[in-house]
C-alpha cells in the first residue's frame, strides 16, 4: 500500500492547513501521481480538490509539489518520485491556496500579461501570412512549447519573494519568445520595459526552473539571451 | 516602472554589469594578494608593494569594487526578505534602515581605505 500525504485546506472550514494521510493500493502498477489522486477522490474522499484536465501533460493544469519537487501530476510516474513508499503532495509553493491543491494563479498571470505575450508588428499586414525563414522559425524552438503550468516560477525563490515585481522564469521565457521572433517589431519597447532591477535582474541563475520544467525547457538560457539583448541595446 | 532610489545605479542592467565587472576586479586583486602572500612577505616588501602608484590604484579600484558589489548584493537581499509582503509594514522601515546603514558603512570603509593607502 502506497502511503500518500495530501495538503488539505478549506478556508471555509479549516482554521489552518493540515496534511491528511491516505493508503492507496496501486496493485504494483507504476501509476502517474494524478491516477493516485483520482483513486483517492473516487474511492476515499471526494472532497480532495485539485485541478486537472487533459491528463497527458499538455494543458498544464495539474502542476503540484510532488515529494518536494514541482511537476505535472499527470506525467510524473510513481517510480520517478516515490522513495520509501511515501508520496507527499502539496500545492505549488509561493501562491495563495484557494483550497487543498488549488492555488490562485493571478500573480503568475499578471506577470505573463506584463510581457505582452502577442505578436506586435507595425508594418502593413500582407495579403498572406507573415512568413519566416526556417532558420528564423528555429529560433522559437524551446520557447513556444511552454504550457504555463507555473512549475518553474513557483520553484523560484526570487518569484516567491517578489511575485509582484519579478516576472519569473515562465514570463521571461515567453518574453524572449517574442523578442526572438523575426515577425515582431516591438523589440525596443519590449526591452525598455525590462531594464528595472526586478523584472529580469532578480534572476540569480540558480536554475530551479530548468530542474523542474516538465517540458524540458530552459528559462535560464532565455533570460541570459534577454540580458545580452539589453546589454547590446544599452552599451 | 518604479525607480528604485536606494539601488546602486537605479538601473537593473547597470547594477548587473557593475556587479560582474566588480567581481572580476576583486578576483584579480585577491589572486594577486594571495600570490604575494604565498611567496612570503615581510613588512618591508609589503610596504614597498603598496608604495607603488599602480598598486595603490589597484587597491582603491578593488575597494570601490567591493563597495559597489556589496551595495548591489545587499540591496537585493534586503528587497527579497525585508519587505511588507514578508514582515508587514515594519518590513518597509526595516528595509530602509538596513539599506541606508549598509551604504553608510560601506562608504565609511571606503574612506578608511583611502586614508590608509593615500593618507
Interface residues (C-beta under 8 A of the other chain):
Chain A: X157 X158 X161 X162 X164 X193 X194 X195 X196 X197 X198 X199 X200 X201 X202 X204 X227 X230 X231 X234 X235
Chain B: X1 X2 X4 X7 X11 X12 X13 X14 X15 X16 X17 X75 X76 X79 X80 X81 X83 X85 X86
